[in-house]
Amino acid sequence: MQFQIYPSKVLFSFSNERPCVSVREITIDELKTAISNGAQVIDVRESDEYNAGHVPMAQHIPLRSVPDHLEAFRSDAEVYVVCHSGGRSMRACEFLHDQGITNVVNVIGGTSGWTALGNPVTIGMQP
């Protein structure tokens, strides 16, 4: 699958010539443990969603601007990518894999799963 991001649009094209991208995923409980160990979290939701409440210490990089911030995802450690429920973060992870950035991990359930389990959120633009 090839993936390109344009402002306000996400475009996909499928090809039989490319191997399937395998993105690692974790649960909310696993994310909570990772955060307690100092993990880096990046939230790819829109600004209004992020401001309304996000995983504490999550950096904000909206999905449409991921191609402009590839260095934020490059790390020797895993970088956990979160959105509302896991769909946009998976698209971001797939795109990043296509760019050779394979240390990214999708968070199943996203911020909605995080809050549903009673975990704290941070309001506003501060991580």
FENLINZI-V337097 format. One record per helix or strand of 2 or more residues. SS is the DSSP state (alpha for helix, beta for strand). FROM is the first residue (numbers start at 1). TO is the last residue. If there is no record, write none. Layout:
# FENLINZI-V337097
SS|FROM|TO / SS|FROM|TO
This chain:
# FENLINZI-V337097
beta|2|6 / beta|9|13 / beta|24|26 / alpha|28|36 / beta|40|43 / alpha|47|52 / beta|54|55 / beta|59|60 / alpha|63|73 / beta|79|82 / alpha|87|98 / beta|104|107 / alpha|110|116 / beta|121|122
